[in-house]
Amino acid sequence: MVATLGSRRSTKAPIRHLDLTLLACALSLSVLGAVFIGSASEARLVAEGQDPALLFKRQIIFLCIALGVFVATTLIDYRQGRAAAPVVYGVAILLLLVVLTPLGHTALGAQRWINLGAFQVQPSELMKVVLIICLSAALATERAIAEQGPRKIALGLGIVAFPALLIFRQPDLGTVMVLLAIVFALLLISGAQMRWLALAVVAGIAMLALAVQIGVLKEYQIARLESFLDANKGSSSANYNLAQSKIAIGSGGLTGKGIGKGTQTNLKYVPSQHTDFVFTAIGEEWGFVGGSLVLGLFALLLWRALRIALLSKDLLGTLMASGVAAMFAFQIFVNIGMTMGIMPITGIPLPFVSYGGSSLITNFTAVGILMNIHMRRFV
Amino acid sequence: MVNIRIRLTALGMVFVSLMSALAVRLWFLQVLAYTDYANAAEFNQVKLVPIAPTRGRILDRNGVELVRNRPSLTVSVRRDALADRDIIIERLVPVLGLTAAQIADRIDDRNVLPYAAVPVAEEVSEDVVTYIKEHQSEFPGVVTEERTAREYPQGLMAAHLLGYVGEINPDQVKQDRYKGYRLGALVGKAGIEGAYEKDLHGKEGQLKLEVDSTSKVIREKGRSEPELGRDVVTSIDSRIQAVVEASLLLGLTKARTIFDKESQKNYLATAGGAVVMDPINGEIIAMASLPTFDPAMFTGGISRANFDALANDPANPLINRVTQAAFPPGSTFKIVTTAAALEDGIATRGGKYNCPASYRFRDRTFRNWKSTDSGVISVPQALIDSCDTVFYPWGAEFYKRFAAKRGEGLQAYARDFGFGHATGLEIGDKAGRVPDAEWLKTIHKRSPKLFPNTVWLPGYTINMSIGQGDVLATPLQVANSFAVIANGGTLPVPHVGLKLMLDGQDLGPLPSTPPRKVGVAQSNIETIRRGLEGVPTTGTARGAFLGFPFDRVSIAAKTGTAELQTRPPKQPYSWFAAYAPAKDPRYVVVIMLEEGGHGGETAAPIARRVIEALFDLPLSDIVPAARTD
C-alpha cells in the first residue's frame, strides 16, 4: 500500500506524464476541421433547405463523444491490450460481418455502415485501431520476437487478411490500404528482415495489378487509378473531381479567399468536400498559410507519435505507437496528396478534419493509445 | 532492441519525406501556379452571357429606311431554372401553338450557352406574353423577352442588294473576319447586310453571371451594355428603285406575251436585272433583280424547308442578276470593239465601212442580224445600226495580229473597260470572262468535253467583236463600261455605301476608290458617243423611244441581243445600256432580260421608263418595240 501511495505521488505517476502537445494538435485539427466542414457544407445545406450549420454542429457533437472515448482509452493500461486482443478482434470482425448483412447501411454505392437510428457506425474505421492493438500484441510475444523471417510476415498478413477481405467486399479499398500500411509499419518496427518485407511489398503490388487485370476492382476504382496515372484517360467524372479539387486549392493562393468566401467551395464545384475533400476548403479559403498550418500540425502529431514509440517502456507500446503513427501518416499523405493530384482518388478521410463520427472516434482512440503509452512509460 | 531505434528513425524519415512532398506540392499549386488556378476558378464561376447589340439600319440616300428593327416578343426558357422540363413543355404546347417535339428541339439548341435563355418562340402576340406573366408560377424558368428582329418597311424592295441576316455558321466563326463572334450570333449573310456587317453589327454587351457547379445562376455580377450598330446610308434612291423594280417586272411580264418565231413559243423571260448608276462616281442609284425573295423570311431564322425552296428554285431567286450572273454582253460590247479598233488603228474615226448581210473569213461565214446589205457606213452609224459585219473584219484583224504574235488587243481593251474582273462593288460581284488563248488552254484541261479545242481560232475573236462567243459580263460590268464613255474615259468603282451614321449622328463619308483612267483617246470616245446618241433616235432603239421628249432629255444608248450557245438552244438574252443626258451624263441605265427577246424590243422600253422616272417625265407604258438587235 505504501508503495502504491508513494508511486501516485512520485514523478512516475501517469497523470504527471500527459503529452499536452499531442492533445493540442489533435484538438486544433478537429476544431479547424469542424469549421471548414461548416464552410464546405453550408451552400449545399442551404440549397436543401436545411440548417446551414447542421454538419458543423454534428461534428462538434462527434468531437465531444470522441473526447470521452479518448479519456476512457487513457484510463486502461495499454498493456491490458495483450489480454483483450482476441476479444476485441472477434468483436470487430463480427461488426464487419454485420455490415455485409441486410443490417448494413449503403451509401454512395458502398455498404460500409451499421445503422443505429440517428447515426451510422463505420466498423472499418474502428478496425484500424483494433488491428494496431491486436497485431502489436501478437508481435510483442517472445515467440514472435525471436522470429525475424517469413513467419513473422505471415503472422502479420494472417491477422489482417480476414478483416481486409471483408472491408474489400464493402467495397472500401482505401481502408484496406490503410490496414496494409499499418501491418507494414509494425512488421518493420518489430524487426522483420528487410528482404522479406520487400518481398511482401512486391507481392502486394503484384496483387493489386492482378486485381485490376481480373476485374475484382470496381469500374470507378480503375477509372480513378487511370485518371491519376494519365489525365487524358480515366472517366470524366474522376478527372473533373481532381481538376476542381486542384482549382480550389490553387486558387487559394498564399493567404486564401477567407472563410466562407471560397468560390469553388460555395458554388459546390468540389464533390465530397466536407468529407474526403475537406482539405480543398482549407486550401481555398486559408491559402498556403492555412494549408501549411494544417501540414505543420500533422507533422507535430506524427513527431509526437514517433517520440512516444521511442520512449515507450516496452515493445508493445513502441509497436502500438508506431502503428498509430503509420495509420495517420498514410491517411494524411494519401488524402491530401489526392486533393492535390499526387495520389489517386481513394475514399480515405483526413484524420481529425474530415466529417464523420466513426473516423473522429477512431482517431481519438488512437490518440488515447498514444497518450496511454506516454503516461505509463515509467510504470 | 538495438535496431528498433534505427527502424523508428527510418519510419520517421519516411514521414518527413511524405510531409515534405505535400508541402512542396502545396507550394507549387498555391504559389507558383496560383494565377492559372485563380483564372480557372474565375472561369468556373463567372459565365458571360452575350447581350445582342441592336443592328444598324440601312437607309436610302435621302434617309428613307430600307431596313430597320422592330421589337419582337420572344418566349425563352432558362434551362438552369427549368424544374420539370416535360411538364413545362406540356404546358407551353397550347400557349405557343407548337408541338412538344418542336419546343424540346428549340430548348436543346446547342448554340445557346447553358445559362443563357434559349428562345423557344419568336414573334408571339401580346396575349401570349400576358398569359405567361400572369401564370408565371406555372412556368418556372420560362421568360418573355423583347428582342429585335429585322424589318423591311419597303417590303421586297432591293432584296438582293440589301441581303439578309442569319445565324453565323460554324465555319464562319473560325474565320478572322468574324473574330469575337460567338455561335448563334446574327450576321449579314449577303448584300449590304453582309458587306457592312462590321459596321451594322455593333458590339455585343455582356452579362456577367455567377453560376454554381450545376450551372445554376446565383447572381448577376455585372453587365456591359451592347454598342449600337451603325446605320449605313446607301446611294440607293428608293423612289427610283421602286420604279426600276416595277418597270422590270412589267417588262418581263410583257415579254412573256411576245411570240418568238425561232423557238415557236413566247419568250420565257425567266429573269432580269436592272441597274442605275452615277457614271462619274460609281454610286448605285438603283439595282433590281427578278425573280426575287422576301428578306423578311430570314427574320428569326429561316426554316430549312423555306431556304431549300429558295435555293433549289430553278429560277434562282437568290441570285442577283446584276452582279452574280454573267452573260454574253451582245452588241453592248461593240463600244469596246470600236474603242479598241480606233485605238489600235484598225479603224479610223472618219472611215467608211461596208455593212453587208454577211462576212466571210477563211471557211466561215458570219451573218449580220439584218439579212439586207446596208451599204457603206461610218463608225457611229455602225453603232447606230449595230451592224455586225462592220465589226467582224475588225475582230478578224485583231485575230491576225494575235496570230502574228502581236498580242490580244481586243481582250486588253475589254479588261481596260472593266470586263473580266470584279468591279469592286462592296457586296461583291462576278468577274465575268474575257476569253483568250491562255484561258482556252486552262478551260480545256478542266472540261475537255465542253471545250474540245486547245487552239484559239479566228472565229473566237470575230464573235467576241460583237459580244458573242465566250465573253461573259455582268450587267454591272456593262453599266461600268458605258460609264467610261459617259464620263469621258475613266472606269469608276461602283459602290452603294455612302456614309455611316450612329444614333442620328453623321460619321462622315465611307472611303471610296477613285476611278481609273482608261486608255482611250477623247476623240475616239467622242466618235462612240456620236454613235450611241443616234441609237434611240434613229437606230436600233428608235421604236422603243418613239415620242420620247429628246428635247428635254437626250439619251445615248446601245441595244444588245445575246445568243447563248447552249443545247437545247436558249431564247435570246435582251440587253439595253444607256446614259443620260447624252451631253452631260448623270445616269447610266442597264437592263438585261434572260431569254427575254431582242434588246430594242423588250429591254429598251424598260430603260425608257426608268429614264423617264429619273428625269421626272411622265412614265410611259411598256410597249414591246420592233425586233432589232
Interface residues (C-beta under 8 A of the other chain):
Chain A: A43 A185 L188 I189 G191 A243 Q244 K246 I247 A248 I249 G250 S251 G252 G253 L254 T263 Q264 N266 L267 K268 Y269 G283 G287 F288 G291 S292 L295 F298 A299 L302 W303 L306 A309 L310 L315 T318 S322 A325 A326 A329 I332 F333 I336 G337 M340 G341 I342
Chain B: M1 N3 I4 R5 R7 L8 A10 L11 G12 V14 F15 L18 M19 A21 L22 A23 R25 L26 W27 L29 Q30 V31 A33 Y34 D36 Y37 A38 A40 A41 E42 N44 Q45 E210 V211 D212 S213 T214 I218
